[in-house]
Amino acid sequence: MTTTLKLPPELKTRIARVAKGAGLTPHAFMIEALAQQTEHAERRRRMTADALAARAEFERSGLGYAMEDVHLHVRARLRGRKAAKPRLRQWRR
């Protein structure tokens, strides 16, 4: 499918320079950039939907993890240490 993009001259020049440095044609560079941005937007949309669903589940159940416990767990794992999973807590009802 053909799509036409009207690029400002400065951007067109920048794309040509960067594409050449990457060993790509400007066309291939733009295809790659559009694919990456599309993937980024799709991931962000999924992340937002997951976050909203998690929030709704927390509001429904009142169950969650203390931020401090999660941070301790993650820091330990990053240091290569075994760490117990944070305890699920009832926050409110």
C-alpha positions as CSV (number, residue, x, y, z in Angstrom):
1,M,0.0,0.0,0.0
2,T,1.4,3.4,-0.9
3,T,1.2,6.3,1.6
4,T,2.6,9.8,0.9
5,L,4.2,11.8,3.7
6,K,4.9,15.4,3.3
7,L,8.1,16.0,5.3
8,P,9.6,19.4,6.2
9,P,12.9,19.8,4.3
10,E,14.9,19.9,7.5
11,L,13.4,16.6,8.7
12,K,13.9,15.0,5.3
13,T,17.6,16.0,5.4
14,R,18.0,14.6,9.0
15,I,16.4,11.3,8.0
16,A,18.6,10.9,5.0
17,R,21.7,11.6,7.1
18,V,20.7,9.2,9.9
19,A,19.5,6.5,7.5
20,K,22.8,6.6,5.6
21,G,24.8,6.3,8.8
22,A,22.7,3.3,9.8
23,G,23.2,1.7,6.3
24,L,19.5,2.1,5.4
25,T,17.6,3.9,2.7
26,P,15.5,6.8,4.0
27,H,12.4,4.6,3.1
28,A,13.7,1.6,5.1
29,F,14.5,4.0,8.0
30,M,11.0,5.5,8.0
31,I,9.4,2.1,7.8
32,E,11.5,0.9,10.8
33,A,10.7,4.1,12.8
34,L,7.0,3.8,12.1
35,A,7.0,0.1,13.1
36,Q,8.8,1.0,16.3
37,Q,6.5,3.8,17.2
38,T,3.4,1.7,16.5
39,E,4.8,-1.1,18.7
40,H,5.5,1.5,21.4
41,A,2.0,2.9,21.3
42,E,0.4,-0.6,21.3
43,R,2.5,-1.6,24.4
44,R,1.6,1.6,26.2
45,R,-2.1,1.0,25.4
46,R,-1.8,-2.6,26.8
47,M,0.1,-1.4,29.9
48,T,-2.6,1.3,30.6
49,A,-5.4,-1.3,30.2
50,D,-3.6,-3.7,32.5
51,A,-3.0,-0.9,35.1
52,L,-6.7,0.1,35.0
53,A,-7.8,-3.5,35.3
54,A,-5.4,-4.0,38.3
55,R,-6.7,-0.9,39.9
56,A,-10.3,-2.1,39.5
57,E,-9.4,-5.4,41.0
58,F,-7.7,-3.7,43.9
59,E,-10.8,-1.5,44.4
60,R,-13.0,-4.6,44.3
61,S,-10.9,-6.8,46.6
62,G,-8.9,-4.4,48.7
63,L,-5.9,-6.8,48.3
64,G,-2.5,-5.5,47.4
65,Y,1.2,-5.3,48.2
66,A,3.0,-2.7,50.3
67,M,5.3,-0.6,48.0
68,E,8.1,-0.9,50.5
69,D,7.9,-4.7,50.5
70,V,7.9,-4.8,46.7
71,H,10.9,-2.5,46.5
72,L,12.9,-4.6,49.0
73,H,12.0,-7.7,47.0
74,V,13.1,-6.2,43.7
75,R,16.4,-4.8,45.2
76,A,17.3,-8.2,46.6
77,R,16.6,-9.9,43.3
78,L,18.6,-7.4,41.4
79,R,21.6,-8.1,43.8
80,G,21.2,-11.8,42.9
81,R,19.7,-12.7,46.3
82,K,16.8,-14.9,46.9
83,A,13.9,-13.0,48.3
84,A,10.5,-14.1,49.6
85,K,7.6,-12.8,47.7
86,P,5.9,-9.8,49.3
87,R,2.9,-10.6,51.4
88,L,-0.5,-9.9,50.0
89,R,-2.4,-7.6,52.4
90,Q,-6.0,-6.6,53.0
91,W,-5.9,-2.8,52.8
92,R,-9.5,-1.9,53.3
93,R,-13.0,-3.1,53.1
